[in-house]
Amino acid sequence: MEELFKRLEISSLDEAAQAKLKAVETASLAAELGLGEETLKDIIADLLKPGRDLRDSFDAPVLRQDVLDIKDLRIGQKLEGVVRNVVDFGAFVDIGIHEDGLIHISKISKNFIKHPSQVLSVGDLVTVWVDKLDVEREKVNLSLIAPNESN
């Protein structure tokens, strides 16, 4: 970052600095900085829009109007959601309530998978079923496997 600012003669992110960032020739500057061009583009985009979250630009699921709170959920209920994060043990899905639901790795596929990223990516629109509810702790377990398709 310091090297980028030094090469573009930027000391703060004022309007002049933003104009320089927008006009930068990314291919050559990326090579000079030892970065990939896409990485440099991401850095510049972050500098131009601090605090942006790539996940906010993904398509939103069609959320049910009757499901606004964990108390509105029922075991076996079918919902649409969007994958917000993929981790070693599963994936977190926004289903339109305060807390994201978790799809445990064992509930992602009927077949064995080594990692959830083999099936899911951040931003994927998914159809899920409510598998378990813990209203007191506000935990929602979801499944990509329909209840009638379980082993």
C-alpha positions in Angstrom: 0.0 0.0 0.0 2.8 2.4 0.9 4.6 1.6 -2.3 1.4 2.3 -4.3 0.9 5.6 -2.6 4.6 6.5 -3.1 4.5 5.7 -6.9 1.3 7.7 -7.4 2.5 10.5 -5.1 -0.6 10.2 -2.9 -0.6 11.1 0.8 -4.3 11.1 1.6 -7.5 9.9 -0.2 -8.7 13.3 -1.3 -10.4 14.0 -4.7 -7.0 14.4 -6.4 -5.8 11.1 -5.1 -9.1 9.4 -6.1 -8.7 10.8 -9.7 -5.1 9.4 -9.8 -6.3 6.0 -8.6 -9.1 5.9 -11.3 -6.6 6.9 -14.0 -4.0 4.3 -13.1 -2.8 1.9 -15.8 -3.3 -1.3 -13.7 -1.3 -3.8 -15.9 2.0 -2.0 -15.8 1.6 -0.7 -12.2 0.7 -4.2 -11.0 3.9 -5.6 -12.7 6.0 -2.9 -11.1 4.6 -3.6 -7.6 4.8 -7.4 -8.1 1.1 -7.9 -7.8 -1.5 -9.5 -10.0 -3.6 -7.0 -12.0 -6.8 -8.3 -10.4 -5.4 -7.9 -7.0 -4.4 -4.3 -7.7 -7.8 -3.6 -9.1 -9.3 -4.9 -5.9 -7.0 -2.7 -3.8 -7.9 0.4 -5.8 -11.7 -0.4 -5.6 -11.3 -0.8 -1.8 -9.5 2.6 -1.6 -12.2 4.3 -3.7 -15.0 2.7 -1.6 -13.7 2.0 1.9 -15.9 -0.4 3.9 -17.5 -2.0 0.9 -18.3 -5.7 1.2 -18.2 -7.8 -2.0 -21.0 -10.0 -0.6 -23.4 -7.0 -0.7 -23.2 -7.0 -4.5 -24.5 -10.6 -4.9 -28.0 -11.3 -6.0 -30.4 -11.4 -3.1 -32.6 -14.4 -2.5 -36.4 -14.2 -2.7 -37.0 -14.1 1.1 -40.3 -15.2 2.5 -42.4 -12.4 4.0 -43.7 -14.7 6.7 -40.2 -15.6 8.0 -38.8 -12.6 9.8 -37.7 -14.1 13.1 -36.3 -17.5 14.3 -39.7 -18.1 16.0 -41.3 -18.1 12.5 -39.2 -21.1 11.5 -40.4 -24.8 11.6 -38.4 -28.0 11.2 -38.5 -29.2 7.6 -39.5 -25.7 6.3 -38.2 -25.0 2.8 -36.4 -21.6 2.4 -34.3 -19.7 -0.1 -31.0 -18.2 1.0 -27.7 -16.8 -0.1 -24.3 -18.3 1.1 -22.5 -15.7 3.2 -19.4 -17.6 4.2 -17.9 -21.0 3.6 -15.8 -22.6 6.3 -14.1 -26.0 7.0 -17.1 -27.3 8.8 -19.9 -26.0 6.6 -21.5 -22.8 5.2 -23.4 -19.9 6.7 -26.6 -18.9 4.8 -28.6 -15.7 5.0 -32.3 -16.8 5.1 -33.7 -13.4 6.1 -33.7 -13.5 9.8 -31.3 -11.8 12.2 -28.7 -14.7 12.4 -27.4 -16.7 9.5 -28.2 -20.4 9.5 -25.4 -23.1 9.3 -25.4 -25.9 6.9 -23.0 -28.5 8.5 -20.7 -30.2 6.0 -22.7 -33.5 6.5 -25.9 -31.7 5.3 -24.4 -30.3 2.1 -24.5 -33.4 0.0 -25.6 -37.0 0.2 -22.2 -37.9 -1.1 -18.9 -37.5 0.8 -17.2 -34.1 0.3 -13.8 -33.1 1.7 -14.6 -29.4 1.9 -17.8 -27.3 1.6 -16.2 -25.2 -1.2 -16.4 -28.3 -3.5 -20.2 -27.6 -3.6 -20.8 -24.0 -2.4 -19.3 -20.6 -2.9 -20.0 -17.2 -1.3 -22.9 -15.6 -3.1 -24.6 -18.8 -4.2 -28.4 -18.8 -4.1 -29.5 -22.0 -2.4 -32.7 -23.8 -1.4 -32.4 -25.1 2.1 -34.5 -26.9 4.7 -34.6 -26.2 8.4 -33.0 -29.2 10.1 -32.7 -28.1 13.7 -33.7 -25.0 15.8 -32.4 -23.7 19.1 -34.6 -20.7 19.7 -33.0 -19.9 23.1 -29.5 -19.7 21.6 -30.7 -18.4 18.3 -29.1 -21.2 16.3 -30.5 -22.5 13.0 -29.2 -25.6 11.4 -30.0 -26.0 7.7 -29.7 -28.7 5.1 -29.2 -28.7 1.4 -30.7 -32.2 1.4 -34.5 -32.3 1.2 -36.0 -34.1 4.2 -37.5 -36.8 2.0 -34.1 -37.4 0.3 -32.2 -38.3 3.5 -30.7 -41.7 4.0 
